[in-house]
Amino acid sequence: MRSMTTSIAFVPDNFSMMNCKFGTQNDIRLTRLTRLTRFTRLFFIAVLATTTQPLFAAALAPQPPVELTGTHGKFDFIKVDEANRRLLACHTGNGSLDVIDLATSRLLKSIPTGAAQGVAIDDKGGRYFVSVSKPPQLVIIDAAKLEATGTVSLPGPADVCAYSAALNRVVVDNDEKPEQWWIDPDAKKIVKTVTYPGVGMEDLAFNDDGTVLVQNLKDSNSLAVFDPNKAAVVNQWPTAPADKPHGLAIFGHNEVFIAGGNGKLVLLDYQTGKVVTSTDIAPRVDEIAYDSDSGNVYCSSGTGVISAMTKGNIAEAIPSAQGAHSIAVDSKTHIVWIVFAKGDKAYVQSFLAGGH
C-alpha cells in the first residue's frame, strides 16, 4: 500500500461540476458549490500534509501486456476510437498505424503509412488522419475498410495532428519549425500555413465544438490559442510551473490540462491565462489522457510511470513500462491503454481503473 506522504492533492475548482452544463438555471447553485470546493481543497491539502496512512488502493490495475505480432519499433501518440471500439497506435518504428481491438487487445491490422506520429478521427466521415514524418505526408484512411484512400504531401516532417469536424480541417504540426499546416481532407490539399510566435511545437487540440485550437510551444514554455475565424493567434500564455509543455487535454468549458517535461501538471484557463491549480507528476511525460466521464487524468512518462489524478484527487505513481510515453483512455469502459517496444517486439497493455 502507498503512503500518503508521497501524494499530492489536486482539486481543480470545478472538478465537482464535471457532469454539469454551463449557462443553465443551475449557475447560482454551481457557483456556491465551486466556492465550497475551494474550501474543501484547502482542507484536503492540510489533511494530506499530516497523514501517513493509505486512503485507497492504486487507481490502475495493470493487465498482462499483449504482443503485437509481426511489428517492432517505437511508438508515438495513440487514440481511442470509441465508436468502433479500437485503439489507434502510431507505430513510428514500424512505419504503420496499428489498429487494435479494445475487447481482445488483438492487432486487427497494421496499415502502412510511413513513420506515423499522430492520428485524428473523423467519426462522421468514417476516416482516420495520420500525420507522418517520413515521408512527410498526411495519410487518409477509410475507417471501415482499414485502407489508405489518399495522401497529402507536406513541406516538412510532421509531428502530431488534430481534426475539427465543425471546420472539416485537419491540422498538422511541422516537427522542425514553428508552423502548422491546415488541410482540407476532401480536396486533399494544404489551404493555409500558420506561423506561431515560438518554437518547439508539441501537442495540440481543438475545444469541444472545434472552433478554438490550443497549441503547446515547448521551447517558449507557453500555450498559444488560435482562433480560426480570425485566422490568428489571439493569446499566448505562460504554462509555468509546467516547463517544456508536452501533452495536453481539453477540460470543461475553457480550460486545459498541460503536462510539463519537468514533472508539473497545470490546469490553465485558456481564455484568461490563469493557472487554476498545479501538481507534481512524473518527469518526461509526453502524452496525457483525460477521462471526461470519470474525471480522471493520466500522464504517461517515459521513465516507466503513469501519474494518475483520480476522482479522489490524489496524484498516484503507477508502474508501467520503461519508455512508454503514449497513453489513451476509453471513456466508456474507463480502461487506460499504453503501447511500448521492448527489444525487437512491440506490445499493447491495458490498465483497469479502480471501481470499474
Phi, psi and omega in degrees: 000150185270137177277142182288353177291346179259009186255156180235133175286136180218097185231088176303150184305324185250025177301325183286356183248021188299326184260014181256157178256148181274157175075028179249180181288355179269006186303318183296316179295321179294324178298316178297321180294322178299317178298320178295321180296322177300316179296318180300320180299314180298318179295318183296319178298319180296321178295315181297329182290341186247347184260148175237011183266141178292135181265325178201168183286172181303147185289334185233138177248112184291141173256162182299136176298149179242126180289137174268085189302135177087004179239166179199166173095170186286162180245163166240222190291155180227157179217151174263126170266093187292326182295320182259004177056055182226154167254129179254118185243122175283101186265080187305310183292338180266351181067042187206163163259117180267127181253119189240135179285125183291331183285327187241351187064018182273140176287115179280316180195143173252107188267119180298130181223340198098189186288091185288134180245321183214159180219142176230154188241132172253094184298313184293318182275353179065045183228150167247142177243125184241121177272132190234133180275327182213115352292152183291110184195163168252128179255130179256127186239135173285118185290338179277314183273344185054050178224145176290134180246355179175167178222157173234118180290142182244151181289346181202176182295136182271152167249231185277172184216168177212160181228137174248116177291326180297325182259347188051054179226139171259133181246127183235131178275141171283130183280351184245334183232159178280062178221164190218137179256129175259124190239134170273109185288340177283314179281346181057052179207156175284126181253347181198143173240126183250130175260133184258151180276062182171178180230164179084060179296128177237228186288157179213161179196148169273153172290177189299328180264006173072023184248355177226136178245132175248141187223123174284136176240100191299310188283346175253007177050053185213164174244125176262142179245119183251130178256109181298329180294325178266352182053044184205155170284117186263341177208153173219117188245141172293143181260003180306140012274008178274100179271155183051059184297132180243267184289151174214162178208131178293137180229121174064213190282317186209031181234162182214135171279136179227127179258126177268147178294346180274005178089035176229140173243131178239152168250115189242135173279112186279358173271326183249343183083003181285133171277111184291315178195169179210163178205165175280141171224180176293148175286170176061035173283135177253284182265147174232160181223137180242125177269102186293338180278313182273337184085009180273148177238135183234131183237122185261122182254139177294352177282358180093031182223141168253122173272120185245118173263104188269176178297338175281001174067036178240135175276117181245146177260111182254121178299136177234239179231142179301129179086358181279098184250003180253143183205148176211158178228141176268109184289349177277319182253346183068017177279136180260142184234141170227162173226152181196160176251145176217113185065230180260018180239160180233148187222155168240144181219139178249155178228126179276131179283144179302134179087003181232000000 
